[in-house]
Amino acid sequence: MRKTVIAGNWKMHKTVDEARELAKALVAGIQADLAGQALPDVVLCPTFVCLPEVLNTVKGSAVQVGAQNMDYRDSGAFTGEIAAPMLTAIHVSHVIIGHSERRQYFAETNHTVNLKVKNALKHGLTPIMCVGETLGERDENLTDNIIKHQVTAGLAEISEAEVAKLVVAYEPVWAIGTGKNCEVVEANRVCKLIRTTINELYPGDKGPGHVADSIPVLYGGSVKASTIEEQMAQTDIDGALVGGAALKAEEFLPIIRGGAKRCKASVGAVNASK
């Protein structure tokens, strides 16, 4: 049974005080609404400066904390960069790698994404590797080629044992922050394509429990409370990478509840099969 993951990418928002209050509200809301229920992996990804405060606020709860980026080197004279050992030292568990905004505004390439994924895995971090096509690429019917290439390049020289620790997020670039939403059937199709591509890279025996069938694949394109239930009902969407809707507890908590509903359905399906 694949994990359900609901990750909130706060991007360049929230002061330390604001981040603390949001994290506190989310922990309280989860405890009030979902006590005793199967929960998704809830991962909050604030700015670097807010990481210690958010980690302290969620301590003792089921909420995990991730970074929005990291360098692929362990240390050095690289002004402004953050290394994986710095993140693990404060008990960060996840890191977003290859987000479309990093690719678009900071010249991040498939090669640097691959280096970062390898370094994150080396240090025990869970990478949330992002892939996705632009509107121009979609209009030219290049979606499948782009996704396959990004997945293949991002996982180059990574072993099957290591790739099993990965989370992948499909984020159609044209749907991020635009209010546009990729049709759920299409989002599910692309998420399945990601899994199929990983299967081709790591064929193994292709049986139940094979690596590609255990990796959570998230959807990340203007996810909202109004869309989460339908998205979580899909066979190949295992959660969400949430942007704007993760910045307010009243908007993010319903998305977390949508993830919990998927967890409950998955547990029920497993029990019924026994």
C-alpha positions as CSV (number, residue, x, y, z in Angstrom):
1,M,0.0,0.0,0.0
2,R,1.5,3.3,-1.1
3,K,1.8,6.2,1.4
4,T,-0.4,9.2,1.0
5,V,1.6,12.4,1.3
6,I,0.2,15.9,1.7
7,A,3.0,18.5,1.4
8,G,2.6,22.2,1.9
9,N,5.1,24.4,0.0
10,W,5.0,27.8,1.7
11,K,7.4,29.2,-0.9
12,M,8.7,32.7,0.0
13,H,5.9,33.4,2.4
14,K,5.5,33.8,6.2
15,T,7.7,35.4,8.8
16,V,9.0,33.3,11.7
17,D,6.0,34.4,13.9
18,E,3.5,33.8,11.1
19,A,5.0,30.4,10.4
20,R,4.8,29.4,14.0
21,E,1.1,30.4,14.2
22,L,0.2,28.5,11.0
23,A,2.1,25.4,12.1
24,K,0.4,25.6,15.5
25,A,-3.1,25.9,13.9
26,L,-2.4,23.0,11.6
27,V,-1.3,20.7,14.4
28,A,-4.3,21.7,16.5
29,G,-6.7,21.1,13.6
30,I,-5.3,17.7,12.8
31,Q,-5.5,16.6,16.4
32,A,-9.1,17.9,16.7
33,D,-10.4,16.6,13.4
34,L,-8.4,13.4,12.8
35,A,-7.5,12.0,16.2
36,G,-7.3,8.2,16.1
37,Q,-7.6,8.1,12.3
38,A,-5.1,6.9,9.7
39,L,-3.2,10.0,8.6
40,P,-1.3,10.9,5.5
41,D,2.3,12.0,5.8
42,V,1.8,15.7,6.4
43,V,5.0,17.7,5.4
44,L,5.3,21.4,5.9
45,C,8.0,23.2,3.8
46,P,8.6,26.7,5.1
47,T,11.5,29.0,4.2
48,F,15.0,28.1,5.6
49,V,14.8,30.8,8.2
50,C,11.5,29.4,9.6
51,L,12.6,25.7,9.7
52,P,13.8,25.7,13.4
53,E,10.6,27.4,14.6
54,V,8.3,25.1,12.7
55,L,10.2,22.0,13.8
56,N,9.9,23.1,17.4
57,T,6.2,23.9,17.0
58,V,5.3,20.5,15.5
59,K,7.5,18.5,17.8
60,G,5.6,15.5,19.3
61,S,2.9,15.6,16.6
62,A,2.6,13.5,13.4
63,V,3.5,16.5,11.2
64,Q,6.9,16.4,9.5
65,V,9.0,19.3,8.1
66,G,10.8,19.6,4.8
67,A,13.0,22.2,3.1
68,Q,12.2,23.8,-0.3
69,N,15.6,23.3,-1.8
70,M,19.2,22.3,-1.0
71,D,22.6,22.3,-2.7
72,Y,24.1,19.1,-4.1
73,R,27.4,19.7,-2.3
74,D,28.0,19.0,1.4
75,S,29.8,22.3,2.1
76,G,32.0,24.9,0.6
77,A,32.3,28.6,-0.5
78,F,28.8,28.8,-2.1
79,T,27.2,31.9,-0.7
80,G,23.5,31.6,0.1
81,E,23.3,27.8,-0.3
82,I,22.1,25.3,2.3
83,A,23.6,21.7,2.5
84,A,21.9,18.5,3.3
85,P,23.9,17.9,6.5
86,M,22.7,21.3,7.8
87,L,19.1,20.1,7.2
88,T,19.5,16.7,8.8
89,A,21.3,18.3,11.8
90,I,18.0,20.0,12.7
91,H,15.9,17.0,11.9
92,V,14.3,18.0,8.6
93,S,12.9,14.9,7.0
94,H,12.1,15.9,3.4
95,V,13.3,18.3,0.7
96,I,11.6,19.6,-2.4
97,I,13.9,19.2,-5.5
98,G,13.4,20.5,-9.0
99,H,10.3,22.6,-8.4
100,S,9.3,24.4,-11.6
101,E,10.1,27.8,-10.1
102,R,13.6,26.6,-9.4
103,R,14.0,25.4,-13.0
104,Q,12.4,28.6,-14.4
105,Y,14.0,31.3,-12.2
106,F,17.2,29.8,-11.0
107,A,18.3,27.8,-14.1
108,E,18.0,24.5,-12.4
109,T,18.5,21.6,-14.9
110,N,17.7,17.9,-15.0
111,H,21.4,17.3,-14.2
112,T,21.4,19.5,-11.0
113,V,18.1,17.9,-10.0
114,N,19.8,14.5,-10.3
115,L,22.8,15.6,-8.2
116,K,20.5,17.0,-5.5
117,V,18.4,13.9,-5.4
118,K,21.5,11.7,-5.0
119,N,22.9,13.9,-2.2
120,A,19.6,14.1,-0.4
121,L,19.3,10.3,-0.4
122,K,23.0,10.0,0.7
123,H,22.1,12.0,3.8
124,G,18.8,10.2,4.6
125,L,16.5,13.0,3.4
126,T,13.3,12.1,1.5
127,P,13.4,14.0,-1.8
128,I,10.2,15.2,-3.3
129,M,11.4,15.3,-6.9
130,C,9.2,17.6,-9.1
131,V,8.6,17.0,-12.8
132,G,6.2,18.8,-15.2
133,E,5.7,20.4,-18.6
134,T,5.1,24.0,-19.6
135,L,2.0,25.2,-21.5
136,G,4.0,25.5,-24.7
137,E,5.2,21.9,-24.3
138,R,1.7,20.7,-23.6
139,D,0.4,22.6,-26.7
140,E,3.0,20.8,-28.8
141,N,1.9,17.4,-27.4
142,L,5.3,17.0,-25.7
143,T,3.9,16.2,-22.2
144,D,4.8,12.5,-22.2
145,N,8.3,13.0,-23.7
146,I,9.1,15.8,-21.2
147,I,7.9,13.8,-18.2
148,K,9.7,10.6,-19.3
149,H,12.9,12.6,-19.9
150,Q,12.8,14.5,-16.6
151,V,12.1,11.3,-14.6
152,T,14.9,9.4,-16.4
153,A,17.4,12.1,-16.0
154,G,16.5,12.9,-12.4
155,L,17.0,9.2,-11.4
156,A,20.2,8.6,-13.3
157,E,22.7,6.4,-11.5
158,I,20.4,5.9,-8.5
159,S,20.0,2.4,-7.3
160,E,16.7,0.6,-6.9
161,A,17.1,0.5,-3.1
162,E,17.6,4.2,-3.0
163,V,14.9,5.2,-5.4
164,A,12.4,3.3,-3.2
165,K,12.8,6.2,-0.7
166,L,11.7,8.8,-3.2
167,V,8.5,10.8,-3.6
168,V,7.7,12.3,-7.0
169,A,5.4,15.2,-7.7
170,Y,3.8,16.0,-11.0
171,E,3.3,19.7,-11.3
172,P,2.0,20.9,-14.7
173,V,3.8,24.3,-14.8
174,W,0.8,25.9,-16.6
175,A,-1.4,25.1,-13.6
176,I,0.8,26.4,-10.8
177,G,-0.4,29.6,-9.2
178,T,-2.7,30.3,-12.2
179,G,-6.0,29.0,-10.8
180,K,-6.1,26.6,-13.7
181,N,-6.4,22.9,-12.8
182,C,-5.3,20.0,-14.9
183,E,-8.3,17.7,-15.5
184,V,-8.2,15.0,-12.9
185,V,-8.2,12.2,-15.4
186,E,-5.3,13.7,-17.2
187,A,-3.4,14.3,-13.9
188,N,-3.9,10.6,-13.0
189,R,-2.7,9.5,-16.5
190,V,0.5,11.5,-16.2
191,C,1.1,10.2,-12.6
192,K,0.6,6.7,-14.0
193,L,3.1,7.5,-16.8
194,I,5.6,8.5,-14.1
195,R,5.1,5.1,-12.4
196,T,5.4,3.3,-15.7
197,T,8.6,5.1,-16.5
198,I,10.1,4.2,-13.1
199,N,9.1,0.6,-13.8
200,E,11.0,0.6,-17.1
201,L,14.1,2.0,-15.3
202,Y,13.9,-0.5,-12.5
203,P,12.2,-3.6,-14.0
204,G,12.9,-6.1,-11.2
205,D,10.1,-8.7,-11.2
206,K,7.4,-6.1,-11.7
207,G,5.3,-7.9,-9.1
208,P,3.3,-6.6,-6.1
209,G,5.6,-4.5,-3.9
210,H,7.9,-3.6,-6.8
211,V,9.7,-0.3,-6.3
212,A,7.6,1.8,-8.7
213,D,4.4,0.5,-7.1
214,S,5.5,1.7,-3.7
215,I,6.7,5.2,-4.6
216,P,4.1,8.0,-3.8
217,V,3.3,10.1,-6.8
218,L,1.7,13.5,-5.9
219,Y,-0.2,16.0,-7.9
220,G,0.8,19.6,-7.6
221,G,-1.1,22.1,-9.7
222,S,-3.3,24.6,-7.9
223,V,-4.6,22.0,-5.5
224,K,-7.6,23.2,-3.5
225,A,-10.1,21.9,-0.9
226,S,-12.7,21.8,-3.6
227,T,-10.6,19.5,-5.9
228,I,-8.8,17.2,-3.4
229,E,-11.5,14.6,-2.9
230,E,-11.7,13.8,-6.6
231,Q,-8.0,13.8,-6.9
232,M,-7.5,11.5,-4.0
233,A,-10.1,9.1,-5.6
234,Q,-7.7,8.4,-8.5
235,T,-5.7,5.2,-8.7
236,D,-2.3,6.8,-9.4
237,I,-2.5,10.0,-7.4
238,D,-1.1,9.4,-3.9
239,G,-1.3,12.9,-2.5
240,A,-0.6,16.5,-3.2
241,L,2.1,19.1,-3.3
242,V,0.1,22.2,-2.3
243,G,1.2,25.8,-2.8
244,G,-1.2,28.8,-2.2
245,A,-3.8,26.7,-0.3
246,A,-1.2,25.6,2.2
247,L,-0.7,29.2,3.5
248,K,-4.0,29.2,5.5
249,A,-5.0,26.6,8.0
250,E,-8.7,26.8,7.0
251,E,-7.7,26.0,3.4
252,F,-5.0,23.4,4.1
253,L,-6.8,21.4,6.8
254,P,-9.6,20.2,4.4
255,I,-6.9,19.1,2.0
256,I,-5.2,17.1,4.8
257,R,-8.7,15.6,5.6
258,G,-8.9,14.6,1.9
259,G,-5.6,12.8,2.3
260,A,-6.8,11.1,5.5
261,K,-10.0,9.9,3.6
262,R,-7.8,8.2,1.0
263,C,-5.8,6.6,3.8
264,K,-9.0,5.2,5.4
265,A,-10.1,3.9,2.0
266,S,-6.7,2.2,1.4
267,V,-6.8,0.6,4.8
268,G,-10.3,-0.7,4.2
269,A,-9.3,-2.1,0.8
270,V,-6.3,-4.0,2.4
271,N,-8.5,-5.4,5.2
272,A,-11.1,-6.5,2.7
273,S,-8.5,-8.4,0.7
274,K,-7.3,-10.4,3.7
